[in-house]
Amino acid sequence: MVEDEAIVSADIQDRLTALGYEVAGAADNGHEAIRKATESKPDLVLMDIMLKGDMQGTEAAIYFRSVLHIPVIYLTASSDEEAFQRARDTERMASS
């Protein structure tokens, strides 16, 4: 779970746990997410598109897909068309 808003992250984690899913870990930036995923090897990553710091969720997602071979589902409250386009393009980039 990668979300930079602590309250949103906690809420999503609580909902996933209530539905019977195990949350392997949470991160609020791309670098931390990659480190944690490398250690815990999750089955899936829920990723916010827009993150604080120098690595956006779309950049981390390319790493998850191409290097760690972990699927990514994006979560976002953003309505930025450019961010949506980058998210759509990550599947193609990860396959290259």
N, C-alpha and C positions, 0 to 999 in steps of 0.2 A: 504494500500500500504506500503510494507516494503522493503526499498532499502537503502543501506548505501552510495551510491554515489548520492550526491545532484542533480547534473545535470541530471542524468538518471532518478531519481525520479520525478523531475519537468517535464521532457519531457513526461514521461508516464502519469503523472497526466493531463497534457495539452491535450494529445491525447484522454484519456478517457473522459474528459470533452467535447471535441469537438465532440465525438461520442454520447454524450447525457447521459453519466453515471455520477452519483454523487460520488465523492471521499470523503468518510467519514473522512479520516484522513491519515496522513503519519507518518512513524516512520523510524528511521535509525538503530534500534537495537531491539533485541527480547523482552527485558523487557518493553521498551516503547511501542512496538507493542501490547503486551498483555494488558497493562494498557489502552491504547486507545481503543482497541477492546472490552474490558470489559465495557467501558463507552458507546461507540457508537453502539455496536452490529451490525456490518456490515453483509451484505448478503454473502460476499466473501472476501477473503484476497489474494492479489497478493504478493508473498513472494520470496525474493532473498534467495538462498540457503546459500550463504556465506555472513555473516554479521560481522561487527566489534564488538568487545566486547566478553564477555564470553558465550553468547548464540547464537548458529547458527540458521539459519532459519528453519532447520529441527527440532530442539528441540522446537522452538516456534510453529511450525506447529502441532506437536503432541498435545500440549496444546489446540490450536485452535480447533482441530478436536475432541479430547476426552472430554474436559471440557466445552468449549463454543459451540461446535457443529457447527462450521463455516467451510465450505469447503475452501481449500487452493489450489491455482494454483501457481506453482513455476516459477520464472523467474531467469535466470542466464546467465552470460557470461562465466562461468567457464566450462572448458572441463575436469575437474578432475573426473575420473571414480568413485573414492571412494565417492565423493559428490553426484553423480548421484545415486549410490547404496543406500546411506543413505536416499535420497529423496524417492526412490521407497519403502524403508522399512518403512517409516513413516505411510503409510496407514495401514499396518498390525499392527504396534505398537499402533496406535490410536484406533484401534478396539479391542485391548486386554483389 
